[in-house]
Amino acid sequence: MNKCPESMEELNELESMIPMCRKELYAQAASRIESGAAKNISDASRQIAEETNRNPESIRKAITRAKTEKIGTVSQLLGDDLVNEVVKETNEIKRENQKQRKLERDREDAILAADYVEDSSTKIIQGDFRDVCKGIGDESIDLILTDLPYPREYLPLWNNLSYIAARVLKPDGFLIAYSGQYHLPYVIRALSERLNYFWTFALYHKGRSQIVNNRNLMCKWKPILIFRNGDNSRFDTTIPDYVVSEQPEKDDHEWQQGESAIAELIEYFTKPNDIILDVCAGSGTTGAAAKKLKRRSILIDIEEDNIATIKRRLSNE
């Protein structure tokens, strides 16, 4: 399997290839693929690498970077379809490398989790929140702050969450839930079964965006739904209805949310020593922010690997 450049020598080689013989390099790749001498860009890169004593991944990376920099020679000589192919292949390699790094982190987390000593401010529980929450007392939680999975197959969980929240939240307690836009009407209806809609905050993704292919939209923000277990009385102080995610934080989980935004929400909606419940804790971002802000938390997740990650992360706080 090809690997992304890891050494400084490989990175320097990649840098040097961008200005060097660009036209000839692209023309060779296009010619080999069009003639059938190479099956795809990987095959063409390997052939050229063998003949020029260069790294095949560096050749492919050069093409990808050229497209990013909008160098017209790439599309003119290779065509958009071929450029898209190399981008797709490079992304697949990147995803595979990310999987390998996650496996390594999971192994490290499992070792550290074995030595984790739970403190009185944080309770970490592995299991399905629909079962675990049966053991949480009525009207005992100040805030539920969570991020359920967005795909369609997980939609029924929102109905479960509504019923659980209505029971465990203190009177006038809040539920704050991150949500995608695609199934937003369903999510709002489900939470409204037992809770009162309060407001929608915006999580603004600073400096990055996500392409929603089935809508052909560039998404720069995410809804944060605010529901209340009681009357929607006004806040004592004025707060903004948006938070900013400065940069992606996906080191511990593919759906991980930024800690700075979570911390802002915790400060807006709770007081020190309040109890915060996260029913889908993932990498433990809610727990990490709560601990720093002197709040107590109950963190639930169904995945054993995630529980190990949470314990490792909180042991370093």
Residue pairs with C-beta under 8 A, 6 or more apart in sequence:
1 93
1 96
2 42
2 56
2 57
2 60
2 93
3 57
3 93
3 97
4 57
4 61
4 93
4 94
4 97
5 11
5 13
5 14
5 55
5 57
5 58
5 61
10 55
10 57
10 58
13 54
13 55
13 58
14 55
14 58
14 61
14 62
14 65
17 25
17 54
17 58
17 59
17 62
18 62
18 65
18 66
22 62
22 66
22 71
22 73
23 73
23 77
25 48
25 59
25 62
26 63
26 66
26 73
26 74
26 77
26 78
27 77
28 44
28 48
29 38
29 41
29 44
29 45
29 48
29 59
29 63
29 78
29 82
30 77
30 78
30 79
30 82
31 37
32 38
32 43
32 44
32 47
32 48
33 39
33 40
33 41
33 43
33 44
33 82
37 44
37 47
38 44
38 47
40 85
40 89
41 60
41 63
41 82
41 85
41 86
41 89
42 56
42 60
42 89
45 56
45 57
45 59
45 60
46 56
48 54
48 56
48 59
49 55
49 56
49 58
49 59
57 93
60 86
60 89
60 90
61 90
63 74
63 78
63 83
63 86
64 86
64 87
64 90
66 73
66 74
67 74
67 75
67 83
67 86
67 87
74 83
75 83
105 251
105 252
105 309
106 305
106 308
106 309
108 312
109 305
109 308
109 309
109 311
109 312
110 305
110 308
112 308
112 311
112 312
112 315
113 307
113 308
113 311
113 312
115 315
116 311
116 312
116 314
116 315
117 315
118 124
120 296
121 290
121 291
121 294
121 295
121 296
121 297
122 287
122 290
122 291
122 296
122 297
122 298
122 299
122 314
123 297
123 298
123 299
124 281
124 284
124 287
124 299
124 307
124 310
124 311
124 314
125 132
125 298
125 299
125 300
126 300
126 301
126 302
126 303
126 304
126 307
127 300
127 302
128 302
129 160
129 161
129 164
129 279
129 280
129 300
129 302
130 157
130 160
130 164
132 279
132 300
133 164
133 168
133 279
133 300
136 168
136 277
136 298
137 168
138 167
138 168
139 167
139 168
139 169
139 170
139 171
139 173
140 168
140 170
140 275
141 168
141 169
141 170
141 173
141 275
141 276
141 277
141 298
142 169
142 170
142 173
142 270
142 271
142 274
142 275
142 276
143 169
143 173
143 174
143 175
143 176
143 266
143 269
143 270
143 274
143 275
143 276
143 277
144 161
144 165
144 168
144 169
144 173
144 174
144 175
144 176
144 177
144 276
144 277
144 278
144 279
145 176
145 177
145 262
145 265
145 266
145 269
145 276
145 277
145 278
145 286
146 161
146 175
146 176
146 177
146 178
146 277
146 278
146 279
146 280
146 281
146 286
147 177
147 178
147 255
147 257
147 280
147 282
148 154
148 157
148 158
148 161
148 177
148 178
148 179
148 279
148 280
149 157
149 255
149 280
150 179
150 180
150 182
150 183
152 183
155 183
155 186
155 187
155 190
158 186
158 187
158 190
158 191
159 190
159 193
161 175
161 177
161 190
161 191
161 279
162 190
162 191
162 192
162 193
162 194
162 195
163 193
163 194
164 279
165 175
165 191
165 194
165 195
165 227
165 229
166 194
166 195
166 229
168 277
169 175
169 229
170 229
171 229
171 230
172 228
172 229
172 230
172 231
172 233
173 228
173 229
173 230
174 198
174 226
174 227
174 228
174 229
174 269
175 191
175 195
175 225
175 226
175 227
175 228
175 229
176 201
176 224
176 225
176 226
176 227
176 265
176 269
177 187
177 191
177 224
177 225
177 227
178 203
178 222
178 223
178 224
178 225
178 257
179 187
179 222
179 223
179 224
179 225
180 222
180 223
181 212
181 219
181 222
181 223
182 212
182 214
182 215
184 223
187 225
188 197
188 225
191 197
191 225
191 227
192 227
195 227
195 228
195 229
196 227
196 228
196 229
196 230
196 231
196 232
197 225
197 226
197 227
197 232
198 226
198 227
198 228
198 232
199 226
199 241
200 223
200 224
200 225
200 226
200 241
201 223
201 224
201 225
201 226
201 241
201 242
201 243
201 265
202 221
202 222
202 223
202 224
202 241
202 242
202 243
203 221
203 222
203 223
203 224
203 242
203 243
203 244
203 245
203 257
203 261
204 220
204 221
204 242
204 243
204 244
204 245
205 219
205 220
205 221
205 222
205 245
206 244
206 245
206 246
206 247
207 246
207 247
208 247
208 248
209 218
209 219
209 220
210 218
210 219
211 217
211 218
211 219
212 218
212 219
224 243
224 265
239 268
243 260
243 261
243 264
243 265
244 260
244 261
245 257
245 258
245 260
245 261
246 258
246 260
247 258
248 258
249 256
249 257
249 258
249 259
249 285
250 256
251 283
252 282
252 283
252 284
252 309
252 313
253 282
253 283
253 306
253 309
255 282
256 282
256 283
256 285
257 282
257 285
258 285
259 285
259 288
259 289
262 285
262 286
262 289
263 289
263 292
263 293
266 276
266 286
266 289
266 290
266 293
266 295
267 293
270 276
270 293
270 295
272 293
272 294
272 295
273 294
273 295
273 296
274 295
274 296
275 295
275 296
275 297
275 298
276 286
276 290
276 295
276 296
276 297
276 298
277 297
277 298
277 300
278 286
278 287
278 297
278 298
278 299
278 300
279 300
280 300
280 301
281 287
281 299
281 300
281 301
281 306
281 310
282 301
282 306
283 306
283 309
283 310
283 313
284 299
284 306
284 309
284 310
284 313
284 314
286 297
286 299
287 297
287 299
287 310
287 313
287 314
288 313
288 314
288 317
290 296
290 297
291 297
291 314
291 317
292 317
299 310
301 307
301 310
